[in-house]
Amino acid sequence: MTAMKDILRDVQCVISVHERGYLRIVASDPQAAEKARDARLKIGTGLVGRAAEARTAIKSGDVRDDPRTDLSLAQPDDRSLLAIPLVAGDELVGCLHGVSPVIDAFSEADAVTLLSLAPAVAAAFRNALLIARERAAWDEARRLDAQKAIFMRRVVTDLSAPLAEIKRLCDLAVEAPKEELPRVGQEVLDRARALTASVEMALSAVEGSER
């Protein structure tokens, strides 16, 4: 952004990132209007979107008189515009553009200079995006691990009671007098079946969380 401002003085400089076929403003100096900051420009739409799609510089001396302009995103004092795509390797990373309230504010020399800087800007921008995405993925993985740990602790708690009851019934069956074994055995069997169903439900929940 600083290098662009050094070249294009007294204009608004904007950097947009490419996200799934759209451009979204991530930096602007001076700050872009709220409507523009919140907008997502489809690749191929407007001057900036066309520059991104064609992967070539587009210059307009007067956006108000240019049929390629998307006036829904233009500010009242926007007149001339220069858009430069940011391409790193084969990847469209985003687009940078300058907007001026002066007609024909940008020269061919401005376009050539910014095109020569664009690959380095695109590479740095892509690296920053990759780092941000990796950090976000790492944070999400840590969040999921924490949730899984809480879930597993809950499962262990849920299993503790039925397992303790099964052990108690087994001890009861072992200690029961011989003449009581049929009755006790049936009671243990019925209770064990119910407890086994509870355990199976808990284990099914664990399996589902691991998919």
Buried (B, 14 or more C-beta within 10 A) or exposed (E): EEEBBEBBEEBBBBBBBBEEEBBBBBBBBEEBBEEBEEBEBEBEBBBBBBBBBEBBBBBBBBBEEBEBBBEEBBBEEBBBBBBBBBBBEEEBBBBBBBBBBEEEBBEEEBBEBBEEBBEEBBBEBBEEBEEEEEEEEEEEEEEEEEEEEEEEEEBEEBBEEBBEBBEEBEEBBEEBEEEEEEEBBEBBEEBBEEBEEBBEEBEEEBEEEEE
